């Protein structure tokens, strides 16, 4: 059996600057992943075939990024029962069209939808990692450590702010 992994699909290579944030998070948490350009509209057969193949090879979750009509996450969700996380991309209408296309799925074909853009790409990777961590205690600990590092960073920033306030710098 192959090692579980997260599959990242992008509707276009123009989505890569946003989706690099997903790859960075997964890499930092040591979660194996694959990344592929595959369009729900322009390469529907190839998208279907990849999802079926990745599903059989051990994909635990799919992260799907698309802008405009944003049907990639839905097309993937229609072909797997694994969790699918949709990342709306800012390509037109500030990403609102992609958000609505991603979030409006018919009952029985769920797509978890995160924020528009890079914040969503990061959160999609964190969510996928949490899904993988259900069966991987070491990964669960890495996620907890990452959260603690975020907490510590905010506390340090507040301490610095309080010192500047006390010194009359602000």
C-alpha positions as CSV (number, residue, x, y, z in Angstrom):
1,X,0.0,0.0,0.0
2,X,1.2,3.5,-0.9
3,X,1.7,6.2,1.7
4,X,-1.4,8.5,2.1
5,X,-1.1,11.8,0.2
6,X,-3.1,14.9,-0.6
7,X,-3.9,15.7,-4.2
8,X,-3.8,19.3,-5.3
9,X,-5.6,20.2,-8.5
10,X,-5.6,23.6,-10.2
11,X,-7.8,24.6,-13.1
12,X,-4.9,26.5,-14.6
13,X,-1.2,27.1,-14.1
14,X,-2.1,30.7,-13.4
15,X,-3.4,29.4,-10.0
16,X,0.1,28.3,-8.9
17,X,1.1,31.5,-7.2
18,X,-1.9,31.1,-4.9
19,X,-1.7,27.4,-4.5
20,X,2.0,27.4,-3.7
21,X,0.7,28.3,-0.2
22,X,-0.9,24.9,0.0
23,X,2.2,23.2,-1.0
24,X,4.3,25.2,1.5
25,X,2.0,24.2,4.4
26,X,1.9,20.5,3.4
27,X,5.7,20.5,3.0
28,X,6.2,22.2,6.4
29,X,4.0,19.6,8.0
30,X,5.7,16.7,6.1
31,X,2.5,15.7,4.4
32,X,3.1,14.0,1.0
33,X,1.2,15.6,-1.9
34,X,0.9,15.7,-5.6
35,X,0.1,18.8,-7.6
36,X,-1.6,18.8,-11.1
37,X,-3.1,21.2,-13.6
38,X,-6.4,19.8,-14.6
39,X,-9.5,21.6,-15.8
40,X,-13.1,20.5,-15.2
41,X,-14.0,22.1,-18.6
42,X,-11.0,21.7,-20.8
43,X,-9.8,18.3,-19.7
44,X,-12.8,16.6,-18.1
45,X,-11.7,13.1,-19.1
46,X,-8.2,13.5,-17.8
47,X,-9.5,15.1,-14.6
48,X,-11.8,12.1,-14.1
49,X,-9.1,9.6,-14.8
50,X,-6.6,11.3,-12.4
51,X,-9.1,11.5,-9.5
52,X,-10.0,7.8,-9.9
53,X,-6.3,6.9,-10.1
54,X,-5.3,9.0,-7.1
55,X,-8.2,7.7,-5.2
56,X,-6.9,4.1,-5.7
57,X,-3.3,5.1,-5.0
58,X,-4.1,6.5,-1.5
59,X,-5.2,10.1,-1.9
60,X,-6.8,11.0,1.4
61,X,-8.1,14.3,0.4
62,X,-8.3,16.5,-2.7
63,X,-7.6,20.3,-2.7
64,X,-9.1,21.9,-5.8
65,X,-8.5,25.5,-6.9
66,X,-10.3,27.3,-9.6
67,X,-11.5,30.7,-10.5
68,X,-14.4,32.1,-12.5
69,X,-17.0,29.3,-12.9
70,X,-14.9,27.2,-10.5
71,X,-16.4,23.8,-11.2
72,X,-13.2,21.8,-10.5
73,X,-14.0,20.9,-6.9
74,X,-17.5,19.8,-7.8
75,X,-16.2,17.7,-10.7
76,X,-13.7,16.0,-8.4
77,X,-16.3,15.5,-5.6
78,X,-18.6,13.8,-8.1
79,X,-15.9,11.2,-8.7
80,X,-14.7,10.4,-5.2
81,X,-16.0,9.9,-1.7
82,X,-12.8,11.3,-0.2
83,X,-13.0,14.8,1.2
84,X,-12.7,17.6,-1.3
85,X,-11.7,21.1,-0.3
86,X,-12.4,23.9,-2.7
87,X,-10.2,27.0,-3.0
88,X,-11.8,29.9,-4.8
89,X,-9.2,31.8,-6.9
90,X,-9.4,35.6,-7.4
91,X,-9.6,35.7,-11.2
92,X,-12.6,37.9,-11.7
93,X,-15.2,39.7,-9.5
94,X,-12.6,39.6,-6.7
95,X,-13.2,35.8,-6.5
96,X,-16.8,36.1,-5.4
97,X,-17.9,34.2,-8.5
98,X,-15.5,31.4,-7.8
99,X,-16.6,31.3,-4.1
100,X,-20.3,31.0,-5.0
101,X,-19.5,28.3,-7.7
102,X,-17.5,26.3,-5.2
103,X,-19.7,26.6,-2.2
104,X,-23.1,25.9,-4.0
105,X,-23.0,22.1,-4.3
106,X,-26.1,19.9,-4.5
107,X,-26.9,17.8,-1.4
108,X,-24.9,14.5,-1.3
109,X,-21.8,15.9,-3.2
110,X,-20.1,18.0,-0.5
111,X,-17.2,20.3,-1.0
112,X,-15.6,22.0,2.0
113,X,-14.9,25.6,0.9
114,X,-12.3,27.8,2.3
115,X,-11.5,31.5,1.9
116,X,-10.7,33.1,-1.4
117,X,-7.0,33.3,-2.4
118,X,-3.8,32.5,-0.5
119,X,-5.5,32.4,3.0
120,X,-7.8,29.8,1.6
121,X,-5.0,27.9,0.0
122,X,-3.2,27.7,3.4
123,X,-6.3,26.7,5.2
124,X,-7.1,24.0,2.7
125,X,-3.7,22.5,3.4
126,X,-4.2,22.7,7.1
127,X,-7.7,21.1,6.8
128,X,-6.3,18.3,4.6
129,X,-3.5,17.8,7.0
130,X,-6.0,17.5,9.9
131,X,-7.9,14.9,7.9
132,X,-4.7,12.9,7.3
133,X,-3.8,13.4,11.0
134,X,-6.9,11.4,12.2
135,X,-4.9,8.3,11.4
136,X,-1.4,9.8,12.0
137,X,-0.6,10.8,15.6
138,X,2.9,12.1,14.7
139,X,1.3,14.5,12.1
140,X,-1.3,15.5,14.7
141,X,1.6,16.5,17.0
142,X,3.2,18.5,14.2
143,X,0.0,20.4,13.6
144,X,-0.3,21.1,17.4
145,X,3.3,22.4,17.4
146,X,2.5,24.6,14.3
147,X,-0.5,26.1,16.1
148,X,1.6,26.7,19.2
149,X,4.2,28.5,17.1
150,X,1.4,30.7,15.7
151,X,0.2,31.5,19.2
152,X,3.7,32.3,20.4
153,X,4.2,34.6,17.5
154,X,1.1,36.6,18.3
155,X,2.0,36.8,22.0
156,X,5.5,38.1,21.0
157,X,4.0,40.7,18.7
158,X,1.6,41.9,21.5
159,X,4.5,42.1,23.9
160,X,6.5,44.3,21.4
161,X,3.4,46.5,20.9
162,X,2.9,46.9,24.7
163,X,6.6,47.9,25.1
164,X,6.3,50.5,22.3
165,X,3.1,51.9,24.0
166,X,4.8,52.0,27.4
167,X,7.8,53.9,25.8
168,X,5.5,56.4,24.2
169,X,6.5,55.3,20.7
170,X,2.9,54.9,19.6
